[in-house]
Amino acid sequence: MAYIAKRGKNYTITVSCGYDTSGKQIKQHMTYKPTATTPKQIEKEVQKQAVIFEVAPYGLQTKGLIFNVTKPFLYALVRICI
């Protein structure tokens, strides 16, 4: 599950990616600046990005956000979750 925090006009999305060998929790962070104008559109847009970012760490190799998951799969997942 993603943790979403509002920071001014931007949102910080934090996702837990399990634990390392020493038992420390592995987290990944993402800052997202919404492009929508109304509060309801912004909330929906941020929720979609959070769902995509939750799935993304399983396909990532680096922080460069290289997805191994196809875009149609991500869009289908977003439609299901929201």
TIRO-2110 file (N, C-alpha, C; in Angstrom, 1 decimal):
// TIRO-2110
0.8, -1.2, 0.0, N, 1, A
0.0, 0.0, 0.0, CA, 1, A
0.9, 1.2, 0.0, C, 1, A
0.5, 2.2, -0.7, N, 2, A
1.3, 3.4, -0.9, CA, 2, A
0.8, 4.5, 0.2, C, 2, A
1.8, 5.2, 0.7, N, 3, A
1.5, 6.3, 1.6, CA, 3, A
1.7, 7.6, 0.8, C, 3, A
0.6, 8.5, 0.8, N, 4, A
0.6, 9.7, 0.0, CA, 4, A
0.6, 10.9, 1.0, C, 4, A
1.6, 11.8, 0.8, N, 5, A
1.7, 13.0, 1.7, CA, 5, A
1.7, 14.2, 0.8, C, 5, A
0.9, 15.2, 1.1, N, 6, A
0.9, 16.5, 0.3, CA, 6, A
2.0, 17.4, 0.9, C, 6, A
2.8, 17.9, -0.1, N, 7, A
3.9, 18.8, 0.3, CA, 7, A
3.8, 20.0, -0.6, C, 7, A
3.1, 21.0, -0.1, N, 8, A
2.9, 22.2, -0.9, CA, 8, A
1.9, 21.9, -2.0, C, 8, A
2.4, 22.1, -3.3, N, 9, A
1.6, 21.8, -4.5, CA, 9, A
1.9, 20.4, -5.0, C, 9, A
2.9, 19.8, -4.4, N, 10, A
3.4, 18.4, -4.9, CA, 10, A
2.9, 17.4, -3.9, C, 10, A
3.0, 16.1, -4.3, N, 11, A
2.7, 15.0, -3.5, CA, 11, A
3.8, 14.0, -3.4, C, 11, A
4.1, 13.5, -2.2, N, 12, A
5.2, 12.5, -2.1, CA, 12, A
4.5, 11.1, -1.9, C, 12, A
4.9, 10.2, -2.8, N, 13, A
4.3, 8.8, -2.7, CA, 13, A
5.4, 7.9, -2.2, C, 13, A
5.2, 7.2, -1.1, N, 14, A
6.1, 6.2, -0.6, CA, 14, A
5.6, 4.8, -0.6, C, 14, A
6.4, 3.9, -1.1, N, 15, A
6.0, 2.5, -1.2, CA, 15, A
7.0, 1.6, -0.5, C, 15, A
6.5, 0.6, 0.2, N, 16, A
7.4, -0.3, 0.9, CA, 16, A
7.7, -1.5, -0.1, C, 16, A
9.0, -1.9, -0.2, N, 17, A
9.3, -2.9, -1.2, CA, 17, A
9.9, -4.1, -0.4, C, 17, A
9.4, -4.4, 0.8, N, 18, A
9.8, -5.5, 1.5, CA, 18, A
11.0, -5.2, 2.5, C, 18, A
11.7, -6.2, 2.8, N, 19, A
12.8, -6.0, 3.8, CA, 19, A
14.1, -6.6, 3.2, C, 19, A
15.3, -6.0, 3.7, N, 20, A
16.5, -6.5, 3.2, CA, 20, A
17.0, -7.6, 4.2, C, 20, A
18.2, -8.2, 4.0, N, 21, A
18.7, -9.3, 4.7, CA, 21, A
18.9, -9.0, 6.2, C, 21, A
19.1, -7.7, 6.5, N, 22, A
19.3, -7.4, 7.9, CA, 22, A
17.9, -7.0, 8.6, C, 22, A
16.8, -7.1, 7.9, N, 23, A
15.5, -6.8, 8.5, CA, 23, A
15.1, -5.4, 8.4, C, 23, A
15.9, -4.5, 7.7, N, 24, A
15.5, -3.1, 7.5, CA, 24, A
14.5, -3.0, 6.3, C, 24, A
13.5, -2.2, 6.5, N, 25, A
12.4, -2.0, 5.5, CA, 25, A
13.0, -1.2, 4.3, C, 25, A
12.7, -1.7, 3.1, N, 26, A
13.1, -1.0, 1.9, CA, 26, A
12.0, -0.2, 1.4, C, 26, A
12.2, 1.1, 1.3, N, 27, A
11.2, 2.1, 0.8, CA, 27, A
11.7, 2.8, -0.4, C, 27, A
10.7, 3.1, -1.3, N, 28, A
11.0, 3.9, -2.5, CA, 28, A
10.1, 5.1, -2.4, C, 28, A
10.6, 6.3, -2.8, N, 29, A
9.8, 7.5, -2.8, CA, 29, A
9.7, 8.1, -4.2, C, 29, A
8.6, 8.8, -4.4, N, 30, A
8.4, 9.5, -5.7, CA, 30, A
7.7, 10.8, -5.4, C, 30, A
8.1, 11.9, -6.0, N, 31, A
7.5, 13.2, -5.9, CA, 31, A
6.6, 13.4, -7.2, C, 31, A
5.4, 13.7, -7.0, N, 32, A
4.5, 13.9, -8.2, CA, 32, A
3.8, 15.3, -8.1, C, 32, A
3.9, 16.0, -9.2, N, 33, A
3.2, 17.3, -9.4, CA, 33, A
2.0, 17.1, -10.3, C, 33, A
0.8, 17.2, -9.7, N, 34, A
-0.4, 17.0, -10.6, CA, 34, A
-0.6, 18.1, -11.6, C, 34, A
-1.2, 17.7, -12.7, N, 35, A
-1.5, 18.7, -13.8, CA, 35, A
-3.0, 19.1, -13.8, C, 35, A
-3.8, 18.4, -13.1, N, 36, A
-5.2, 18.7, -13.0, CA, 36, A
-5.5, 20.0, -12.3, C, 36, A
-6.7, 20.5, -12.4, N, 37, A
-7.0, 21.8, -11.8, CA, 37, A
-8.0, 21.7, -10.6, C, 37, A
-9.0, 20.8, -10.7, N, 38, A
-9.9, 20.7, -9.6, CA, 38, A
-9.4, 19.8, -8.5, C, 38, A
-9.8, 20.0, -7.3, N, 39, A
-9.3, 19.1, -6.2, CA, 39, A
-9.7, 17.6, -6.4, C, 39, A
-10.9, 17.4, -6.9, N, 40, A
-11.3, 16.0, -7.2, CA, 40, A
-10.4, 15.3, -8.3, C, 40, A
-10.1, 16.1, -9.3, N, 41, A
-9.3, 15.5, -10.4, CA, 41, A
-7.9, 15.3, -9.9, C, 41, A
-7.4, 16.2, -9.1, N, 42, A
-6.0, 16.0, -8.5, CA, 42, A
-6.0, 14.8, -7.6, C, 42, A
-7.0, 14.6, -6.8, N, 43, A
-7.0, 13.4, -5.9, CA, 43, A
-7.0, 12.1, -6.8, C, 43, A
-7.8, 12.1, -7.8, N, 44, A
-7.9, 10.9, -8.7, CA, 44, A
-6.6, 10.6, -9.4, C, 44, A
-6.0, 11.7, -9.9, N, 45, A
-4.7, 11.6, -10.6, CA, 45, A
-3.6, 11.1, -9.7, C, 45, A
-3.5, 11.6, -8.4, N, 46, A
-2.5, 11.2, -7.5, CA, 46, A
-2.8, 9.7, -7.1, C, 46, A
-4.0, 9.3, -6.9, N, 47, A
-4.3, 7.9, -6.6, CA, 47, A
-3.8, 7.0, -7.8, C, 47, A
-4.1, 7.4, -9.0, N, 48, A
-3.6, 6.6, -10.2, CA, 48, A
-2.1, 6.4, -10.2, C, 48, A
-1.4, 7.5, -9.9, N, 49, A
0.1, 7.5, -9.9, CA, 49, A
0.6, 6.6, -8.8, C, 49, A
-0.1, 6.6, -7.6, N, 50, A
0.3, 5.7, -6.5, CA, 50, A
0.1, 4.3, -6.9, C, 50, A
-1.0, 3.9, -7.6, N, 51, A
-1.2, 2.5, -8.0, CA, 51, A
-0.1, 2.1, -9.0, C, 51, A
0.2, 3.0, -9.9, N, 52, A
1.3, 2.7, -10.9, CA, 52, A
2.6, 2.5, -10.2, C, 52, A
2.9, 3.4, -9.2, N, 53, A
4.2, 3.3, -8.5, CA, 53, A
4.3, 2.1, -7.6, C, 53, A
3.2, 1.6, -7.1, N, 54, A
3.2, 0.4, -6.3, CA, 54, A
3.6, -0.8, -7.1, C, 54, A
3.1, -0.9, -8.3, N, 55, A
3.4, -2.0, -9.2, CA, 55, A
4.8, -1.8, -9.8, C, 55, A
5.3, -0.6, -10.0, N, 56, A
6.5, -0.4, -10.6, CA, 56, A
7.8, -1.0, -10.0, C, 56, A
7.9, -1.0, -8.6, N, 57, A
9.2, -1.5, -8.1, CA, 57, A
9.4, -3.0, -8.4, C, 57, A
8.4, -3.7, -8.8, N, 58, A
8.6, -5.1, -9.1, CA, 58, A
9.2, -5.2, -10.5, C, 58, A
9.1, -4.2, -11.3, N, 59, A
9.7, -4.2, -12.6, CA, 59, A
11.0, -3.3, -12.8, C, 59, A
11.3, -2.7, -11.7, N, 60, A
12.5, -1.7, -11.7, CA, 60, A
13.8, -2.4, -11.4, C, 60, A
14.8, -1.9, -12.1, N, 61, A
16.2, -2.4, -11.8, CA, 61, A
17.0, -1.2, -11.2, C, 61, A
16.7, 0.0, -11.5, N, 62, A
17.4, 1.2, -11.0, CA, 62, A
16.4, 2.3, -10.7, C, 62, A
16.9, 3.4, -10.2, N, 63, A
16.0, 4.5, -9.9, CA, 63, A
15.6, 5.2, -11.2, C, 63, A
16.1, 4.8, -12.4, N, 64, A
15.8, 5.4, -13.6, CA, 64, A
14.4, 5.1, -14.1, C, 64, A
13.6, 4.3, -13.4, N, 65, A
12.3, 3.9, -13.7, CA, 65, A
12.2, 3.2, -15.0, C, 65, A
12.9, 2.1, -15.1, N, 66, A
12.8, 1.3, -16.3, CA, 66, A
11.8, 0.2, -16.1, C, 66, A
10.7, 0.3, -16.8, N, 67, A
9.6, -0.7, -16.5, CA, 67, A
9.7, -1.9, -17.4, C, 67, A
9.5, -3.1, -16.7, N, 68, A
9.4, -4.3, -17.4, CA, 68, A
8.0, -4.7, -17.7, C, 68, A
7.1, -3.9, -17.0, N, 69, A
5.7, -4.1, -17.2, CA, 69, A
5.1, -3.3, -18.3, C, 69, A
4.2, -3.8, -19.1, N, 70, A
3.8, -3.1, -20.3, CA, 70, A
2.8, -2.0, -19.9, C, 70, A
2.7, -1.0, -20.6, N, 71, A
1.8, 0.1, -20.3, CA, 71, A
0.3, -0.3, -20.3, C, 71, A
-0.1, -1.1, -21.3, N, 72, A
-1.6, -1.5, -21.2, CA, 72, A
-1.9, -2.3, -19.9, C, 72, A
-0.9, -3.1, -19.4, N, 73, A
-1.2, -3.7, -18.1, CA, 73, A
-1.4, -2.7, -17.0, C, 73, A
-0.5, -1.7, -17.0, N, 74, A
-0.6, -0.7, -15.9, CA, 74, A
-1.9, 0.1, -16.0, C, 74, A
-2.3, 0.5, -17.2, N, 75, A
-3.5, 1.2, -17.4, CA, 75, A
-4.7, 0.3, -17.0, C, 75, A
-4.7, -1.0, -17.3, N, 76, A
-5.8, -1.9, -16.9, CA, 76, A
-5.8, -2.0, -15.4, C, 76, A
-4.7, -2.1, -14.8, N, 77, A
-4.6, -2.2, -13.3, CA, 77, A
-5.2, -0.9, -12.7, C, 77, A
-4.9, 0.2, -13.2, N, 78, A
-5.4, 1.5, -12.7, CA, 78, A
-6.9, 1.5, -12.8, C, 78, A
-7.4, 1.1, -13.9, N, 79, A
-8.9, 1.1, -14.1, CA, 79, A
-9.6, 0.2, -13.1, C, 79, A
-8.9, -0.9, -12.8, N, 80, A
-9.5, -1.9, -11.8, CA, 80, A
-9.5, -1.3, -10.4, C, 80, A
-8.3, -0.7, -10.1, N, 81, A
-8.1, -0.3, -8.7, CA, 81, A
-8.9, 1.0, -8.3, C, 81, A
-9.2, 1.8, -9.3, N, 82, A
-9.9, 3.1, -9.0, CA, 82, A
-11.3, 3.1, -9.5, C, 82, A
END
